[in-house]
Amino acid sequence: MPYQLDVIQGDWPAEELGKGVDGLLAESMVLTLATAGPEHGPHANLCFYAFDDDLVLYFVSERSTRHSLHLAEQARAAATVFLPPPAFGEQLRGVQLTGRAGEAWGRHAEAALAAYQGRYPGFAQDPQVRAQFLAGGGAAALYRFEVEELTAVDEPHFGRRNYLRATVRR
């Protein structure tokens, strides 16, 4: 875990919080991404994601989608990842993320592709498709979400309604 967390709310060791966040991200495959733009207002969408050891999340999207257009205008986003609770109001587990997001280019595109293929081995196996993603051509693109701040709740691990907030240092 090359990134470090500075806990700004809650009484939990940063290293334990980081392990908890990594575990939550590993157990889920879909995040809800929230963006906003001047023309169309707020928007939320679901997307499959991968992540790396530096707490950067990656996703693939069509450039024509509302959230992609928003990110082209303003590279800020929020996301949430959660696991379904076993019963209403019990054992909540999830993380809310804020940070910078946008299309991945150059070495960032290579990192995005490696992370995505690590999680979804069948993705972009065709050499032409792979080259298209790395060159930034085509209708779909690789995106990166660099987490700057997070709020985590993991009731089985951190206790009931113990919301832990932290900033991310790299």
N, C-alpha and C positions, 0 to 999 in steps of 0.2 A: 504494500500500500504506500506508494510514493507521496500521495497527498496527505496533508495533516488537517485535522479539524480543531478549531478553536471554539469550545463550547461557550455559548453566550446566554443560554437559558437551560436550566436543569443541572442536576448534580450527578454527573456520570462521567467516568474517565473517557477522554476523547478517543483513545485507542479502542475501547469497547464499543463506543458509539459507531466508529468507523467499521468495525467488524459486523455490527448489526445492520448498518446501511448496506454494506456489500452483500450480506446474506439476503436481505429483502430484495435487492436488485437481481440477485441470481435466481430467486424463487419465482419471480414474475417475468413475463415475456412482453407485456403490453403496458405502455404508459399513456397517460392523457396529457397532451401538450396544449398549453394555452398561449395564444398570441393575440395581438391587437394591432389594428391598422387604422389610419385616419378615414379611409373610405367605407370600410365594412364593419368597423367596430370589433368587439371581442369575439374570439372563436376558440373552440376546443375540438380536438380530434384525437383519435386513438392511433397509435402506431407501435409496431414491433420495434424493439431496440436491442442494442448491445452496449456494453460499457467496457472501459479499460481500467487499469490499475491506478490511473490518475483521476478518477471520477469524472471522466468525459463520457457522455452517452452519445450513441450514434443511431441514426434512423435513415430510412430511405423514403423519399416522397417525390411525387410528380411536381415539377416546378410551377405548374399551373394551379395548384391547390391554393385555397385561401390562406392557410397557415404558411405555405412557402412564400407567397406574395408578401405576407406580413413580415416575414423574416428578411426578405430582400429590402424592405423599407426600414425596419428597425430590428436590430439583432438582439432583442431581449425576449425571454420566454420564461414561462413557469411550467412545471410538470408535476404530476403525481403518479406514484406507483403504489399499489396496495394489493394486499392479498385478501380474498373474501373471508370474513369472520365466520366462525362456526355457528354463531347465534347472534341475533340482533343485539348490538351494543356491547358485545363481549369479545375479548382478545383481539382488539384492533391492532393491525400491523400495516404500516405504510410509511412513505416518506414524501414530503413535498419539497420540490427543488426550484430554485430560481437561478438564472444565469444568462450567459450570452449564447446565442444559437445562430447558425447560418450554414450555408452550403460549405462543404469541405473541399478544399483545393490542395494540390501538391502533396506534401508529406502528410497533411491532415486527411486527405482522401485515401492515401495508402493505409494510414492507421485506422480509418473508418472501415475500409474494406476488410482489413485483417481482423478487426474486432467482430464485424458482422459475420464473416465467414467462420470465425471461431465459434460463434453461437449458433449460426444457421449454415452448416457445412454445404448445403446444396445451393447457396446463393451465389450468383454470378460465376458459375463454373465455366461457362462458355467463354473462351478467350476474347471474342469480340465484345461481349457484354462487359466483361471485366475491363477491357481497354476503354470502352465508352464511359464507364463510371469514373475511371481514373483520369480521363481526359476532360471530364465535365461535359460530355456531349449527350444528346438524347433528351427525352422528355423527363426522365427520372434522374434524381441526383442523390448523392450521399450528403447527409447533414450531420453536424456535430453540435452538441449541447454541453458547454463547459459550465459545470455547476459551481456557483459562487457561494450559495447559502442553502441550507436545508433545515427542515424540521422533521424529526422522526418520532413515530410512536410505534412501540413494539411491546404491547402489554405483557405477553408471556415472558419477555426478556427484561424489559426496563420497568415494569410495574404499571398498574392501572392509571390511565390518563396522565402519564408522565411524558409530556411533550418536550423533546430535547431539540434545541436549536443550536446551530453551529455555522460558522463561516469556514470556507475551504481555503487552505493555503497550499500552494504548489512550489 
